[in-house]
Amino acid sequence: MTTARRTTLVRIVLCAAVALVVALLLVPGVSETLRAVAAHAAGALRALGHGTLAVDERFALAMAVTAVTAPLPLLLAGASRASRPDRVRQRAVVSGLLVLVLAVLAAAHADARVDRFRSVLVAGLVGVAVGALLDAAVHARERAAHASVRSKRVAWTLAAGYAVVVVLVATAGSPVDGGIQPWLTRAIAAGHRLGAPPWLGYDAVEFTANVVFFAPFGFLAVLLLGARRWWVGMVGGFVVSVCIETVQALFLPARFASVDDVLANTSGAVLGVLAGIVVLGRVRDRS
């Protein structure tokens, strides 16, 4: 398929998807129906056990919104024949405006309109941020194909300290957040009073912390191996996370092994890989 045909196809798909979503959200009751369907799917996953999607239902719905909006920057890139790397920021801004429109439409027929607007907007903007990072990584992958001597040296130094932290946190006899849980609960309540979205609860903070905790894994893997072996950071993050949860399930009765933790850790490794590709590509440009 030629570039022109591929671009035309992406434009048609993007326009059709946006038109379909807008049309659905303009019909009264459709937004609530979609929410109910997503909640039912979340309940079915919870029935699998082992901490599968054990997070709050509102946060699970926010995760779904993030997943749906994440491809927007890439779709906009594919819809442009001149998909230039320096337009990543512009595509992110346009994607953010589309999310704003969708948030307004989603809140139009809701009972708690302000809460629904904030929930969809924040979750959608998180998705746009992830999509923009993926967009930037796609355009930087050629320049970051091979790791440099300097990046390897820095990565090995940081990896040694990071490995120690991972082992200590993973094998701790009690949950690492036990001491800060009361303080964190009060901070979350204060955030809600200041206008934070309703889904930003303890489950959301814990899930995000697990994502951030494993982001250095993927980042350091790219600095060591280069972008051509990007999959090592993603697969490695999944394998290490599964091993950690298995050890906690078998040998640490005070810890709770969870599929959600594997999902969060693997997601963090993926984001770290994307960030590593972008950083390595920029370092290559400067050198």
KAHUBEL-V66159 format. One record per residue. N is the residue number from 1. SS is DSSP state (~ for helix, > for strand, _ for the rest). Layout:
((N	SS) (N	SS))
This chain:
((1	_) (2	_) (3	~) (4	~) (5	~) (6	~) (7	~) (8	~) (9	~) (10	~) (11	~) (12	~) (13	~) (14	~) (15	~) (16	~) (17	~) (18	~) (19	~) (20	~) (21	~) (22	~) (23	~) (24	~) (25	~) (26	~) (27	_) (28	_) (29	_) (30	~) (31	~) (32	~) (33	~) (34	~) (35	~) (36	~) (37	~) (38	~) (39	~) (40	~) (41	~) (42	~) (43	~) (44	~) (45	~) (46	~) (47	_) (48	_) (49	_) (50	_) (51	_) (52	_) (53	_) (54	_) (55	_) (56	_) (57	~) (58	~) (59	~) (60	~) (61	~) (62	~) (63	~) (64	~) (65	~) (66	~) (67	~) (68	~) (69	~) (70	~) (71	_) (72	~) (73	~) (74	~) (75	~) (76	~) (77	~) (78	~) (79	_) (80	_) (81	_) (82	_) (83	_) (84	_) (85	~) (86	~) (87	~) (88	~) (89	~) (90	~) (91	~) (92	~) (93	~) (94	~) (95	~) (96	~) (97	~) (98	~) (99	~) (100	~) (101	~) (102	~) (103	~) (104	~) (105	~) (106	~) (107	~) (108	~) (109	_) (110	_) (111	_) (112	_) (113	~) (114	~) (115	~) (116	~) (117	~) (118	~) (119	~) (120	~) (121	~) (122	~) (123	~) (124	~) (125	~) (126	~) (127	~) (128	~) (129	~) (130	~) (131	~) (132	~) (133	~) (134	~) (135	~) (136	~) (137	~) (138	~) (139	~) (140	~) (141	_) (142	_) (143	_) (144	_) (145	_) (146	_) (147	_) (148	_) (149	~) (150	~) (151	~) (152	~) (153	~) (154	~) (155	~) (156	~) (157	~) (158	~) (159	~) (160	~) (161	~) (162	~) (163	~) (164	~) (165	~) (166	~) (167	~) (168	~) (169	~) (170	~) (171	_) (172	_) (173	_) (174	_) (175	_) (176	_) (177	_) (178	_) (179	_) (180	_) (181	~) (182	~) (183	~) (184	~) (185	~) (186	~) (187	~) (188	~) (189	~) (190	~) (191	~) (192	~) (193	~) (194	_) (195	_) (196	_) (197	_) (198	_) (199	_) (200	_) (201	_) (202	~) (203	~) (204	~) (205	~) (206	~) (207	~) (208	~) (209	~) (210	~) (211	~) (212	~) (213	~) (214	~) (215	~) (216	~) (217	~) (218	~) (219	~) (220	~) (221	~) (222	~) (223	~) (224	~) (225	~) (226	_) (227	~) (228	~) (229	~) (230	~) (231	~) (232	~) (233	~) (234	~) (235	~) (236	~) (237	~) (238	~) (239	~) (240	~) (241	~) (242	~) (243	~) (244	~) (245	~) (246	~) (247	~) (248	~) (249	~) (250	~) (251	~) (252	_) (253	_) (254	_) (255	_) (256	_) (257	_) (258	_) (259	~) (260	~) (261	~) (262	~) (263	~) (264	~) (265	~) (266	~) (267	~) (268	~) (269	~) (270	~) (271	~) (272	~) (273	~) (274	~) (275	~) (276	~) (277	~) (278	~) (279	~) (280	~) (281	~) (282	~) (283	~) (284	~) (285	~) (286	~) (287	_))
